[in-house]
Amino acid sequence: MKRDKAMRQSWPPLDGSILAAFKSAQDSGRLDVAELLLRALECLCGGPVEGSAVQDAYRLICDCSEPEPLQHEKSRRRKD
């Protein structure tokens, strides 16, 4: 019994492993896999709690996507 507990403690926490896999999937363009891993984090963590892996995943999503200019801003830039 002690051996099993020691083995489990030496492994990284599950949420950290899922977050690492999420980052890898996102970086490689596998957004379908990233979405499933995000759902797993949401189930595991319960929501975007401060300091949780799911909050880190949400930050990665926000940081990696640059917003498109709004349609009216595109037309205004052409006129200038």
C-alpha positions in Angstrom: 0.0 0.0 0.0 2.8 2.4 0.9 4.5 1.7 -2.5 1.4 2.7 -4.4 1.0 5.9 -2.5 4.6 6.9 -3.0 4.4 6.2 -6.8 1.3 8.3 -7.1 2.9 11.2 -5.3 6.0 11.2 -7.5 3.9 11.8 -10.6 2.8 15.3 -11.6 -0.8 16.2 -10.6 -3.4 15.2 -13.2 -4.5 18.8 -13.9 -0.9 19.8 -14.7 -0.5 16.8 -17.1 -3.7 17.7 -18.9 -2.7 21.3 -19.1 0.6 20.3 -20.7 -1.2 18.2 -23.2 -3.6 21.0 -23.9 -0.7 23.4 -24.6 0.9 20.8 -26.9 -2.4 20.2 -28.8 -3.0 24.0 -29.2 0.6 24.6 -30.4 0.4 21.9 -33.0 -2.9 23.1 -34.3 -5.0 20.2 -33.0 -7.8 22.4 -31.8 -10.2 19.4 -31.7 -8.0 17.6 -29.2 -7.3 20.9 -27.3 -11.1 21.3 -26.9 -11.5 17.8 -25.4 -8.6 18.4 -23.0 -10.1 21.8 -22.0 -13.4 19.9 -21.2 -11.4 17.4 -19.1 -9.8 20.3 -17.1 -13.2 21.9 -16.6 -14.5 18.6 -15.2 -11.5 18.1 -13.0 -11.2 21.7 -11.7 -14.8 22.7 -11.6 -14.3 26.1 -13.2 -11.9 28.9 -13.7 -10.8 29.2 -10.1 -7.9 31.6 -9.5 -4.6 29.6 -9.9 -6.2 26.5 -11.4 -5.1 24.7 -14.5 -8.4 25.5 -16.3 -7.8 29.2 -15.7 -4.3 28.8 -17.2 -5.9 27.1 -20.2 -8.4 29.9 -20.7 -5.5 32.4 -20.5 -3.6 30.5 -23.2 -6.7 30.6 -25.5 -7.0 34.4 -25.0 -3.3 35.0 -25.5 -2.9 33.1 -28.7 -5.7 34.6 -30.6 -5.4 38.1 -32.0 -8.7 39.8 -32.5 -9.7 40.7 -36.0 -10.4 44.3 -36.6 -14.1 45.1 -36.8 -15.6 45.5 -40.2 -16.1 49.3 -39.8 -12.5 49.7 -38.7 -11.3 47.9 -41.9 -13.3 50.3 -44.1 -12.1 53.3 -42.2 -8.5 52.3 -42.6 -8.9 52.1 -46.4 -10.3 55.6 -46.6 -7.3 57.1 -44.6 
